[in-house]
């Protein structure tokens, strides 16, 4: 049984579509990189499932990124999924909140950014909306309504072993009757988190929409994959400048640069640094943290 997948479906009787995403091995791989508090862990899992759902109808080669930024203890959360359904994600947190008030205690004035980043020279797009009621699903629904005028419903779930999501959308430039749209939303709204996490697509769709004509497409496999590389890390070091890198080298030789997403280590000794700054071509930077 395929554990990590994204699967699209259509309603044949009216112009609406849907997608189901489930991540198990991918999610467990993300969790190996950091020990997140339960509220943050659940939100990161939901964000990864949501990023996977958003690639189900992607029309270009590239990456979809979800970012939640806040001035509270949860400063930044990022979930990324490529058109090949390769995922990664991180959360950056500061001091724990003074009171245990659920996710609200970790967030202060949060905003949600949806970034579409085509490969190559394609035009990038960013949409920013409030992070409503500490609900990622509700925030995404608001984004689609405001930015794309596309009625969308999203249900997300995450636990220690699985991250999953279900999305329904009206087809663009097509008319769905209010009765049809309300009916399938009411049916989908009965989904339970454990059903999203455990039932096969056939069983879940059969349970929710057993009287509807639903066409399932072949599932697309998903997996964890980080895009970091030694060349990207070299680009980050070059962007810092020779003086700063040599100062770090004087403190710790070699300089150890560790990727935030996959925890892979890249070491640069004195000879590596000398060669790095003798080169004129700067590789593209990646997302890493220097220790």
C-alpha positions as CSV (number, residue, x, y, z in Angstrom):
1,X,0.0,0.0,0.0
2,X,1.4,3.4,-1.0
3,X,1.9,5.4,2.1
4,X,2.8,8.8,0.6
5,X,0.7,10.1,-2.2
6,X,-1.4,12.8,-3.8
7,X,-4.5,11.7,-5.6
8,X,-6.9,13.9,-7.6
9,X,-10.6,13.2,-8.3
10,X,-13.5,14.7,-10.2
11,X,-17.2,14.8,-9.7
12,X,-18.7,13.7,-13.1
13,X,-22.2,15.1,-12.5
14,X,-21.1,18.7,-11.8
15,X,-17.9,20.8,-12.3
16,X,-16.0,20.3,-9.0
17,X,-12.8,18.6,-8.3
18,X,-10.8,17.4,-5.3
19,X,-7.6,16.0,-4.0
20,X,-6.4,13.9,-1.2
21,X,-2.8,13.9,0.2
22,X,-1.3,11.6,2.7
23,X,2.2,11.6,4.0
24,X,3.7,9.0,6.4
25,X,7.3,8.3,5.6
26,X,7.8,11.8,4.4
27,X,6.3,13.2,7.6
28,X,8.4,11.0,9.9
29,X,11.5,12.0,8.0
30,X,10.7,15.7,8.6
31,X,10.2,14.9,12.3
32,X,13.7,13.4,12.6
33,X,15.3,16.8,12.1
34,X,13.9,18.6,15.2
35,X,11.9,17.9,18.3
36,X,9.0,20.3,18.0
37,X,6.3,21.1,20.6
38,X,3.0,19.3,20.0
39,X,1.1,22.4,18.7
40,X,3.9,23.3,16.4
41,X,4.4,19.7,15.2
42,X,0.7,19.4,14.3
43,X,0.7,22.7,12.4
44,X,3.8,21.8,10.4
45,X,2.2,18.5,9.5
46,X,-0.9,20.2,8.3
47,X,1.2,22.7,6.3
48,X,3.0,19.9,4.5
49,X,-0.2,18.2,3.6
50,X,-1.6,21.5,2.4
51,X,1.4,22.2,0.3
52,X,1.0,18.8,-1.3
53,X,-2.7,19.5,-2.0
54,X,-1.8,22.8,-3.7
55,X,0.5,21.0,-6.2
56,X,-2.3,18.7,-7.3
57,X,-3.4,21.3,-9.9
58,X,-0.1,23.0,-10.5
59,X,0.4,24.2,-14.1
60,X,4.1,24.8,-14.1
61,X,7.4,23.1,-13.0
62,X,8.5,24.6,-9.7
63,X,7.7,24.8,-6.0
64,X,4.8,25.7,-3.8
65,X,5.7,27.1,-0.4
66,X,3.5,27.9,2.5
67,X,5.0,30.3,5.1
68,X,3.5,31.3,8.5
69,X,5.3,34.2,10.0
70,X,4.6,35.6,13.5
71,X,6.1,37.8,16.1
72,X,5.3,35.2,18.8
73,X,7.4,32.2,19.9
74,X,6.6,30.5,16.6
75,X,8.5,32.9,14.4
76,X,8.5,31.1,11.0
77,X,7.0,27.9,9.6
78,X,7.8,26.7,6.1
79,X,6.4,23.8,4.1
80,X,7.4,23.2,0.5
81,X,6.3,20.8,-2.3
82,X,7.7,20.6,-5.8
83,X,5.7,19.7,-9.0
84,X,7.4,16.2,-8.6
85,X,5.8,16.0,-5.1
86,X,9.1,16.3,-3.2
87,X,8.5,17.8,0.2
88,X,10.4,19.4,3.1
89,X,9.5,21.7,6.0
90,X,10.8,23.4,9.1
91,X,9.7,25.5,12.0
92,X,11.8,28.2,13.8
93,X,10.8,28.8,17.3
94,X,12.0,31.0,20.1
95,X,11.3,30.8,23.8
96,X,8.3,28.7,24.8
97,X,5.2,30.8,25.6
98,X,4.6,31.7,29.3
99,X,1.2,30.0,29.4
100,X,0.1,26.8,27.7
101,X,-2.8,28.1,25.7
102,X,-2.6,25.9,22.6
103,X,-1.4,27.2,19.3
104,X,-2.7,30.7,20.0
105,X,0.0,31.0,22.7
106,X,2.7,30.4,20.0
107,X,1.5,32.9,17.5
108,X,1.3,36.7,17.6
109,X,-0.2,38.6,14.7
110,X,0.5,35.7,12.3
111,X,0.2,35.9,8.5
112,X,0.2,33.2,5.9
113,X,2.1,33.5,2.6
114,X,1.6,31.3,-0.4
115,X,4.5,31.4,-2.8
116,X,4.5,29.9,-6.3
117,X,8.1,29.7,-7.6
118,X,8.5,28.4,-11.2
119,X,11.8,26.8,-12.1
120,X,14.1,28.8,-14.3
121,X,13.0,32.3,-15.3
122,X,9.3,32.0,-14.7
123,X,7.5,34.8,-12.8
124,X,7.2,34.3,-9.1
125,X,3.9,34.9,-7.3
126,X,3.2,35.6,-3.6
127,X,-0.2,35.9,-1.9
128,X,-0.4,37.0,1.7
129,X,-3.5,36.6,3.9
130,X,-4.1,36.7,7.7
131,X,-3.7,33.4,9.5
132,X,-7.4,33.2,10.6
133,X,-8.5,31.7,13.9
134,X,-5.2,29.7,14.1
135,X,-6.7,27.5,11.4
136,X,-4.6,26.7,8.3
137,X,-7.6,25.3,6.4
138,X,-9.7,28.4,7.0
139,X,-6.8,30.6,6.0
140,X,-6.3,28.7,2.7
141,X,-10.0,28.9,1.9
142,X,-9.8,32.7,2.4
143,X,-6.7,32.9,0.2
144,X,-8.4,31.1,-2.7
145,X,-11.6,33.2,-2.3
146,X,-9.7,36.5,-2.2
147,X,-6.8,35.8,-4.6
148,X,-8.3,33.5,-7.2
149,X,-12.1,33.9,-6.7
150,X,-12.2,30.1,-6.4
151,X,-14.5,28.5,-3.9
152,X,-12.4,26.0,-2.0
153,X,-12.8,23.9,1.1
154,X,-9.8,22.3,3.0
155,X,-9.7,19.7,5.8
156,X,-6.3,18.9,7.4
157,X,-5.0,16.4,10.0
158,X,-1.6,15.5,11.5
159,X,-0.4,13.3,14.3
160,X,3.0,11.8,15.1
161,X,2.8,9.3,12.3
162,X,0.8,10.9,9.5
163,X,-0.1,14.2,7.9
164,X,-3.1,14.3,5.5
165,X,-5.5,16.6,3.8
166,X,-8.6,16.8,1.7
167,X,-9.5,19.7,-0.7
168,X,-12.6,20.4,-2.7
169,X,-12.8,23.1,-5.4
170,X,-15.2,24.4,-7.9
171,X,-13.8,24.2,-11.4
172,X,-12.5,27.5,-12.7
173,X,-14.8,29.3,-15.2
174,X,-17.5,26.7,-14.6
175,X,-20.8,27.0,-12.8
176,X,-21.7,24.7,-9.9
177,X,-25.2,24.9,-8.5
178,X,-25.5,26.0,-4.9
179,X,-27.3,22.8,-4.1
180,X,-24.5,20.5,-5.5
181,X,-21.7,22.5,-3.8
182,X,-23.4,22.6,-0.4
183,X,-24.2,18.9,-0.6
184,X,-20.6,17.7,-1.3
185,X,-19.3,20.2,1.3
186,X,-21.7,18.8,4.0
187,X,-20.6,15.3,3.1
188,X,-16.9,16.1,3.1
189,X,-17.4,17.9,6.4
190,X,-18.2,14.7,8.1
191,X,-14.6,13.4,7.6
192,X,-12.7,12.5,10.8
193,X,-9.0,13.1,11.3
194,X,-8.4,9.4,11.7
195,X,-10.2,8.7,8.4
196,X,-7.9,11.2,6.6
197,X,-4.9,9.5,8.1
198,X,-5.8,5.9,7.7
199,X,-8.5,5.0,5.1
200,X,-7.5,4.2,1.6
201,X,-8.6,6.8,-1.0
202,X,-11.3,4.4,-2.4
203,X,-12.7,3.7,1.1
204,X,-12.6,7.4,2.1
205,X,-14.3,8.6,-1.1
206,X,-16.8,5.8,-0.9
207,X,-17.6,6.7,2.7
208,X,-18.0,10.4,2.0
209,X,-19.5,10.4,-1.5
210,X,-21.1,7.0,-1.9
211,X,-24.0,8.4,-3.9
212,X,-22.0,10.7,-6.1
213,X,-20.3,9.9,-9.4
214,X,-16.6,10.3,-8.6
215,X,-13.7,9.7,-11.0
216,X,-10.4,8.8,-9.3
217,X,-7.1,9.5,-11.0
218,X,-3.9,7.6,-10.5
219,X,-2.2,8.6,-7.3
220,X,1.2,10.4,-7.6
221,X,3.9,9.2,-5.2
222,X,5.2,11.8,-2.7
223,X,8.5,11.7,-0.8
224,X,10.8,13.8,1.4
225,X,13.7,15.4,-0.5
226,X,15.9,18.3,0.4
227,X,17.3,20.5,-2.4
228,X,20.4,21.4,-0.4
229,X,23.9,20.7,-1.9
230,X,27.5,21.7,-1.3
231,X,27.3,24.1,-4.2
232,X,24.3,25.9,-2.6
233,X,26.0,26.1,0.7
234,X,29.1,27.5,-1.0
235,X,26.9,30.2,-2.4
236,X,25.6,31.1,1.1
237,X,29.2,31.4,2.4
238,X,30.2,33.6,-0.5
239,X,27.3,35.8,0.1
240,X,28.5,36.3,3.7
241,X,31.8,37.6,2.5
242,X,35.4,36.4,3.0
243,X,36.0,38.3,6.2
244,X,33.0,36.8,8.1
245,X,33.8,33.3,6.8
246,X,37.5,33.5,7.8
247,X,36.5,34.8,11.2
248,X,34.3,31.7,11.7
249,X,37.1,29.6,10.4
250,X,39.4,31.0,13.1
251,X,36.9,29.9,15.8
252,X,36.2,26.5,14.3
253,X,38.2,24.7,11.6
254,X,36.5,23.4,9.6
255,X,33.4,25.6,9.3
256,X,30.3,23.3,9.8
257,X,27.2,24.4,7.9
258,X,24.1,22.4,8.6
259,X,20.9,22.3,6.5
260,X,17.9,23.3,8.5
261,X,15.6,21.0,6.5
262,X,17.5,17.7,6.4
263,X,20.2,18.2,9.1
264,X,22.9,17.3,6.6
265,X,26.3,18.8,7.5
266,X,28.7,20.5,5.0
267,X,32.3,21.2,6.2
268,X,34.6,23.7,4.7
269,X,38.3,23.8,5.9
270,X,40.8,26.6,5.3
271,X,41.7,25.2,1.8
272,X,38.0,25.0,0.8
273,X,37.5,28.6,1.9
274,X,40.5,29.9,0.0
275,X,39.3,28.1,-3.1
276,X,35.8,29.4,-2.5
277,X,36.8,33.1,-2.7
278,X,39.2,32.6,-5.6
279,X,36.2,31.7,-7.7
280,X,34.3,34.4,-9.5
281,X,31.0,32.6,-10.2
282,X,28.7,32.5,-7.2
283,X,26.3,29.5,-7.0
284,X,22.7,30.1,-6.1
285,X,22.1,30.2,-2.3
286,X,20.1,27.6,-0.4
287,X,18.4,27.6,3.0
288,X,20.9,26.7,5.6
289,X,22.0,27.8,9.1
290,X,25.6,28.2,10.2
291,X,26.6,26.8,13.5
